[in-house]
Each structure stands twice: as structure tokens, then as C-alpha cells.
Amino acid sequence: MKKINFIDSIKSPIITEKATVMSDQNKTVFKVHNKASKTIIKKNIEKLFKVNVVKINIINQKTKVKMKQGRKSFKSGYKKAIITLKKGQSIDLTTGI
């Protein structure tokens, strides 16, 4: 199996209304690689953003079947990680990496 690079394991931040409400509780949501584990994600977040991660929750969004012009199409699934940071720390998503 190919080793996942630490930049490749974190694909993008998820910025939704629910995610911004969770930022008040020191939580940030990211779309991550499908093969990434909690330990890999924790190490990579700590390296990239220089913060202390307390807890990680992972949610697997399954693929969905959609009907488009009478044909079946698929909305691809993905893995997202909800990362809880140490109190007083935050990740500024507007600056980039």
C-alpha cells in the first residue's frame, strides 16, 4: 500500500453553517483521504497548523444515487473528520497552508 503524504491526507476544510457553529466549541471540520486513520490525521493536523489535537471524530459519507434527466448518477462519498482542539487554540482557515 502506498504511504499517504501528510499534506495529501487532509483534502480541504468543510465550511458550512454547522461547521462555523462548531468552531465556537474549538472544533474544525475537514474532508480527509478515505484511507487515513485517526492517528495519521492527528499527526498531520498538528504538523501543518501547529496546534494540539484533543479528540477526532470520523464520519463516512456514503455515496448517494441521484436521478438526473431520467438517468442514474452517483454523488461520490467521502470521509470527514471533526477535530477538537485544546482550549484556547484555533485554526484560521482563511490564511491557507
N, C-alpha and C positions, 0 to 999 in steps of 0.2 A: 504494500500500500504506500502511496506517495505521502510524504510528510507534508502537513499543512503549514504554510508560512504564516507567521503571526499577523501580518497585515492582511493576508487572504482570508483568515478565519472570521474576521469581522467585515461584513459586506457594507452595511450602511445603517445609520440611525433611523429609527421609525419615529416620525414626528406627527402625532395625531393629538386630538383633544384629550384623550385619555392619558397619553404619554406625558403631556405637559402638566396635567393634574398630578400625576405620579412623581414629577420632578420636585414637588414640594416635600415629598417624603424621602428624598435622597435616592430616587430610583431613576434609571435611564433604560431605554429600550433600544435594542439593536437587532438587525437582521444578521444572522450568522451562517456560516457554512454548515451544510447538512451533516457532515461527519465530525464536526467539532464537539468536544466534550466540555463539561463544566470546568475541569482543571485547565484545559487549554485556553478557554475563553477568559478565565480569571487571570492567568499569567499574561495574556496578550493585552487585556484592558489595563492592567497595572503597568506594563511596559509602555504602551502608547500614550496614556493620559496621565501617568504618574499619580495615581490615586490608590486608596486601599479599598478593596472589594470585600464586603462582609458576607454577601449571600448572592446566589444566582439561581433564578428560576428559568426553566426552559419550556417553551411551548412549541409543539409541532403543528403548524397549519397544514392540513391535508389538501390535496388537490380537489378542485371542485369542477363538476361538469356543468357547462353553460350551453344554452341553446342560442345560436347566432345565425339568423337568416335560415332557420329550419335545419341547421346542421349542428352536430355536437362539437363543442370546442372545450378545451380544458384550461382552467386557470391554475397555474402551477402552484404547488405548495412550497413552503419554506419553513425554516426554523428560526424562532426569535428568542432572545434572551433578555430577561428583566434583571438588571443588575442593581443591587442595593449597595450603596457606598457608605463609608464611615461618616458619622455625623459631622457636619461642617464642611464636607468636601462636595464638589460638584464637577460635572464635565460640561464645558462650554462647547456646544455643538456648532456654533456659528463660526468659530475660528478655523476648523478643519484640522488636519493632522500635519 
